[in-house]
Amino acid sequence: MAHFSLAKQTTVATLKELFNAEFGAKLHLYSGRSQAEESATLGELGLTNEGDFVCRASLTVGSFIERMQSEFCLKVKVYTCDEWVAVLDGLTLKSAGKVKKKATKADMESMIL
């Protein structure tokens, strides 16, 4: 089970590193429509609730994205480890880090149980 401590002073780079270490996939955070700067803080991105975000590796990517938006007002996307493409919503966070490099949609669909 992953525990992320989300505070207004936490930087984008820090959260991305923690996510990558936990799941092996890449996390992208957004400021409006643009990808947020590494040095930006979560407070600058609109973080509304500070606290721990706990999630299981079995949580789907789609559910993770929805929870980050609804609970913390953070817009995120999960990408493959090589950042080639966004991971399909139906994959779990655990399997998101196992998607092969230069994966296609069909490759990821075959991983959904």
Secondary structure, 3 states (H helix, E strand, C coil): CEEEEECCCCEHHHHHHHHHHHHCCEEEEEECCEECCCCCECCCCCCCCCEEEEECCCCEHHHHHHHHHHHHCCEEEEECCCCCCECCCCCEHHHHCCCCCCCCHHHHHCCCC
